[in-house]
Amino acid sequence: TLAGGTAPEMAFGAGGNYLEQLNSQIAELGLTGVIDWRLNLPADEIAQTIQAHHVMVLPYRESKKLGLLGRQRGTSGALSWATACGRGAITSNARAFAEEVASGNGAIFPEGDVAALSEQLLRLARTPLLARDWAERAGEIGRERLWPLTAQKFKQLFEQAIAGVPYGA
């Protein structure tokens, strides 16, 4: 399944319409019948779509805009969704993605390195239990990040700060 939005920066790159180019490449490779296009996915279908798959693959590249921010990196809403839905991810090391899958919930490859992405996909195909292991860890992380637990942690942190307790004490 190819899912996501059609934001202008994705749809129109320097070489024209990215989605049209991708569609042409899929046709040239004879994959038209096996790709399920789910563009501009409604919010109420996101979790169901993610959970219908074993792993999410995010071959992102660092955008020029985010590259200018240096260490002030963002992360991916899609990657957060994968974790919340209990699915592992194979992602590039663009942005903060490496940190997001460093807890045993996925794998990373160097941004733009197609051979390295292929290696990760082959590794997963040859070791399908990785998908289960990544999903279990992603589910644990998702449960750790539930809003009520996160709010409680912040409340405790603020109470300690107000009381003058050193962080981590």
C-alpha positions in Angstrom: 0.0 0.0 0.0 1.3 3.4 -0.9 -0.4 5.8 1.6 -0.1 9.4 2.6 -0.9 12.9 1.6 -0.2 14.8 -1.5 1.4 17.9 0.0 2.8 20.3 -2.7 6.4 19.5 -1.6 5.8 15.9 -2.2 3.6 16.2 -5.3 5.8 18.7 -7.2 9.5 18.3 -7.1 12.2 19.8 -9.3 11.4 17.2 -12.0 7.7 17.8 -12.2 4.9 15.9 -10.5 6.4 13.4 -8.2 3.3 11.2 -8.0 3.0 11.0 -11.8 6.6 10.0 -12.0 6.1 7.4 -9.3 3.0 6.0 -11.0 5.0 5.8 -14.3 7.8 3.9 -12.6 5.4 1.5 -11.0 3.8 0.8 -14.4 7.2 0.3 -16.0 8.1 -2.2 -13.4 4.9 -4.1 -13.9 3.7 -3.5 -10.4 0.4 -1.6 -11.1 -1.7 -4.6 -10.0 0.0 -5.0 -6.6 0.2 -1.3 -5.5 -2.8 -0.1 -3.5 -2.8 3.7 -3.7 -4.3 5.3 -0.6 -3.5 9.0 -1.0 -5.1 11.7 1.2 -6.2 9.0 3.6 -9.1 10.2 5.8 -8.0 10.5 9.5 -10.5 7.8 10.6 -8.8 5.2 8.3 -5.2 5.8 9.3 -5.0 3.3 12.2 -6.9 0.6 10.3 -4.6 1.0 7.3 -1.4 0.9 9.3 -2.6 -2.1 11.3 -3.5 -4.0 8.1 0.3 -4.2 7.4 3.2 -5.7 9.2 5.7 -2.9 8.9 5.8 0.8 7.7 8.5 1.8 5.3 9.5 5.5 5.4 12.2 6.3 2.9 12.3 10.0 3.8 14.9 12.5 2.7 15.8 15.6 4.7 14.0 18.5 3.3 16.0 21.7 2.6 13.7 23.6 5.0 14.4 21.2 7.9 18.1 20.9 7.0 18.4 24.6 7.7 17.3 24.0 11.2 20.3 22.0 12.0 19.9 20.1 15.3 16.3 21.3 15.8 14.9 18.3 14.0 11.3 17.2 13.7 9.9 13.7 13.5 7.3 12.1 11.4 3.6 11.9 12.1 3.5 8.7 10.1 6.2 7.2 12.3 4.3 8.2 15.5 1.2 6.6 14.1 3.1 3.4 13.4 4.3 3.3 17.0 0.8 4.1 18.4 -0.6 1.3 16.2 2.0 -1.2 17.3 3.8 -1.5 14.1 7.6 -1.4 13.5 9.2 0.8 10.8 12.1 0.8 8.4 13.1 4.4 8.0 15.9 6.6 6.7 18.1 8.4 9.2 16.6 11.8 8.1 15.3 14.0 10.8 14.9 12.3 14.2 13.9 9.0 12.7 17.0 7.1 13.8 16.2 7.9 17.5 12.5 6.9 17.0 13.4 3.3 15.9 16.5 2.9 18.1 14.5 1.0 20.8 14.0 -2.2 19.0 10.9 -1.1 17.1 12.4 -1.0 13.6 15.5 -0.5 11.5 17.2 2.5 9.9 19.2 3.0 6.7 21.2 5.9 5.4 19.0 8.6 3.7 18.9 8.1 -0.1 20.7 4.8 0.0 18.5 2.5 -2.1 20.8 -0.5 -1.7 20.7 -0.1 2.1 16.9 0.1 2.1 16.9 -3.0 -0.1 19.1 -4.8 2.4 16.7 -4.0 5.2 13.7 -5.2 3.2 15.5 -8.4 2.4 16.5 -8.9 6.0 12.8 -8.5 7.0 11.7 -11.0 4.3 14.3 -13.5 5.4 13.6 -13.0 9.1 9.8 -12.4 9.3 9.8 -12.7 13.1 11.5 -9.2 13.1 8.1 -7.7 12.2 6.5 -9.4 15.2 9.4 -8.3 17.5 9.3 -4.7 16.2 5.5 -4.6 16.6 5.7 -5.8 20.2 8.3 -3.2 21.0 6.3 -0.5 19.2 3.2 -1.4 21.1 5.1 -1.1 24.4 6.4 2.3 23.4 2.9 3.4 22.3 1.5 2.4 25.7 4.3 4.3 27.4 3.4 7.4 25.4 -0.3 7.4 26.2 -1.4 11.0 26.9 -2.6 10.3 30.5 0.8 8.8 31.4 2.7 11.6 29.6 0.6 14.2 31.4 1.3 12.5 34.8 5.1 12.5 34.1 5.0 16.2 33.2 3.0 16.9 36.4 5.5 15.1 38.5 8.4 16.9 36.8 6.7 20.3 37.3 6.0 19.5 41.0 9.6 18.5 41.5 10.8 21.7 39.8 8.5 23.8 42.0 9.8 22.0 45.1 13.4 22.6 44.0 14.2 18.9 43.6 17.1 18.4 41.2 16.1 16.5 38.0 16.7 12.8 38.3 17.0 12.8 42.1 
